[in-house]
């Protein structure tokens, strides 16, 4: 299958593959999404893990790039709990670490925190800044909805209006709008940040599709391989057009679209990819991919 440039790919739906081995063999590095590609929030996808392990065994490097709002060690712990094998990846880039680095770089000492304190305690404990009331804060950091089972992003509008009155910067530690948890779609921090940005609030997006994510991953890959890695030799694998595919476009490398994640209802009929639905999902101007698969398999 010939490679196409990004302008050509943006004007057609990606071709559908049943197996990715031939495609993956053309690259030295994979920047692979986690949730929706490697696991579904509950258990690992065995085919995807086997494909990543084989890619590494043949000399490739796998950097997992996650919008999880926690430090990378917590991501690694969650992978282990879902039985993702250690030989499926080399290193991890997490949005939580990017957010923590941004907070430290800006020198924020007082933060208003939004997000479940129990689930995301790894990030909140890593903060050197003090958690304070909104009126005393220098910025907001958000890892998600406080109760994503019972709340919606619109519930936060009154709080965001108060934050805007104080001109508070908003650090979004998970740019995803939604996540698929075992078949249930839940809102993420990005959905709140999106509202604030539309209100003309200042938002720092710590992760995909912004350059900080894949630039960090690229640096890690080059350090591991001890050589320069041309962007044409790196492939993004992801299930989200807005974050993974747009991030690949921003970074300037190819992407492989996995359809059974958050876009499964838009791209699939039952258990198979629908060519007509896929075409509708990739109208002209949409960040596209070099290929599409139902699930990642070698």
N, C-alpha and C positions, 0 to 999 in steps of 0.2 A: 504494500500500500504506500503510495508516494506521500511524502509530507507536504502539507499545504501551509502557506503563510497565514497569519492571523486574520488578514483582511478577507481572504478567500473563505476561510472557515466560518467567519461571522455571517456569511450569506447562504449557508446551507446547514442542514442537520448533519450531525456526525454519523459516519457509517457504523453499523452495529456489528460488534464482534461477539463470538461465542467463547473465544479463548484469547488471552492477552500475551501469551509467551513470546510470539514473534515480535510483537510491538515492543514489549518491555526490553527485549534483548538489544534494541537500538540505543538504549540510554545507559548512562553510567550511574545516575542518581535518581531516586524517586522521592518526591515530596508528597507524602501520603496523608490524607485526612484520616481521622481516627473513627469518630462516631458516625456511623452510616456506611463506612467502608470496611473497617477492621472489626467492629462490633456494633451491636444495635442498642447498647446501653445495658444489656442484660448478659449476653453471651457472645463469644467470638464467632466470626465467620471463618470456618475452617478452610474454605477455599482461598480466601484472601490471605490468611496467615501462611498457608502453604506456598502461595505465589510469591509473597514477600520473602519468605525464607529461601526459596529457590533462587530468586533474583540475587540475594546476598551470597548464596553459595557459589554463584557463577561470577562473583567479583563486583557486584553492584553494591551501592550504599543506599540505605533507606533512612530518611529522616521523617519521623512522624510530626506533622504540623497540626496542632490542635488549638481550637478556640476555647478550650477548657479554662475557666477562670481560676486556676490553681497552679502552684509551682510544678515543674516537670516531674519531681519525685512523686507527687500525688497522682499525676497521670500514670506514671509507671506502676504505682500500687494498684490503681484501678484496672489497668491492663492485666495485671496478674490475677486479680479477682475474677476477671472475665475469661481467664485461661488463654490469653494471647501469649504465645511462646516468646521467650527472650530472643530467640534467633530470627525473629521476624523484623527486627528493627535495630538501628545503630544508635540513634539519639532522638531526642524529643525537643520540639519548640512548642512552648505553651503560651497562650495569651496571658495567663496569670503572671508569668515571669516578665513578659513585655510590659504589663501594667505596673508591676512592682518597680521595674527599672525606671519607668516614666515618673512615677510618684517620687522616687528617690532623686531623680535628676532635677525635678522641679522644686525639690526641697519642701514639699508640703508637710506640715507638722500636725494639722488638725483636719480630719476627714469626716464627712457624713457617709456612712456605709449603708448600701442597699444590697440585700441578698441574704440567703439562708445561712445563718451563722454556723449551724452544725455541718451542713454539706460542704461549705466553702471555708471552713475554719483554717485550712492550711494557708490560704491567702491572707485572711484577716490576721492570723497570728504572725505572719511574716512582715506585716506592715510595721514600720517604725513610727509612723504617725499615730496620733491619738484619735480614737473614735469620739465624736462630739455631736451635739445637736446641730441641726441645719443652720441655725442663725449664727453659730460660732465657727462654722467650717470654712476652710480655704478652698475646698473642692469636694466633689462627690466621687466616690468609687462605687461601681455597681458590678456585681458578679451575676445578678439574675433577679428575678422576682422573689420577694420574701416568701411567698407561698404560691408556687407556679401551678398548683393543682386547683386553686380557688380564686386566684387573682388574674386580671388582665393588665396589659400595659396602660390602658386608659385609666385605671385606678390610680395611677401615679401622676396624672396631670396636675392636680392641685399642688402636690409637692414640687413638681417641676416649675410651676408658675412662681412659687416662693423662691426656688433656687435661681430663677432667671432674674428676679428682683434684686438678688444679691450678686448677680453676674458670676455665678460659681462655675468653674470648669467642671466637666463631667468626664471621668475616666471610665470607659466601657471596657471591662475586663473579659467580655465575651461578645464579640461583634455579631454572633449568630442571632437571627431573628427568632427562629424556632429550632427545636431539636426533636428527633424521633426517639422516644423511649419505649422500646418494645412494641411499636405500633401506635403509640399515643403521641400526638404532636403537642409539645409544650412550648410556651414562650420563653425567650432568653433575654439577657441583658440588652442585646442589640435592639430589641423592640422598644425598650424604654429610651435608650439613647437616640433612636431614630425620631421619636416624638420630640425630645429636647432639641435636637438639631433643627427640626422643622419649625420649632419655636424661636430659632436663631440663637440657641444656646451653643456654647463652645464645647465640642466633644473630641476627646482623644480616643481613637479606635485602636485598641491593643490587639491586633491580629488581622487575620484574613478578612477582606481582600487587600488590605493595605500593605505597602512595601515592607514594613518592619518585619512581617512574618516570614516571607520568603527570602529576604535579604539575610535574616538571622539564620535560616535553614541553610542557605547557600554557603555562608561562612563556616558553619559546622561541617558541611559536607567536604569543603575544600581542606579543612583542618584534618578531618579523618582520612582523606585520601592523599593528603600531603602533596596536592597539585592543584592547578587551576581547573575548574570545571566550567566549560562553556555552557551558556544557558540552553543551547540547542541539544545538549546532552543530558538535560534534566527534564523530568516529566512530573507534572502535578497529577495526582489521582484524587478525585473528590466527588461528592454527591450533590453539592450545592452550586448552582450557577452564580449566585450573588457573591459568594465568598471564595470558593475554590477556583472556579473557572475565571471569574473576574480577576482574582489574585494572580492566576497564571498569566492572563493577558497583561496585567499591570507590570508583572515581572519580566515578561518577554520569553516565556517558554511554553511548550506544548502541554495539553491537558487531556486526561482520560476521564470521561463522565461515567459514574456509577449510578444507574437509574433507580435502584431499589431503595434509596434513602429517602430524603424529604420530598423529592419530586415524584415518588413512585405512582401517585394517583394521577399525575399529569402526564407521565411517560409510559405507563404500563397498562396492559389488559391482563388482569389476573396475575400470572407469574411471568409473563413475557413482555418484552419491549414492544411497543406499538409504533411502527414506522410513521404512521399519520400523527399520532400524539407527539412523537419526538420532533417531527417537523414543526408542529404548532408551538412546541416549547422553545424552539430555536429560530425565531423569525429574524430577518435581517437586522444586524446591529447588536444582536445578543452575543455575549462572550460564548464562544463555542469550544469544541474539543476536536482532537484528531480522531477520536472514536468514542463509542458508547457501549456499555455492557450492562446486563442486568445486575450481576455481581462480579467482583474481581476474582478471576480464576486464571491459572496459568494456561 
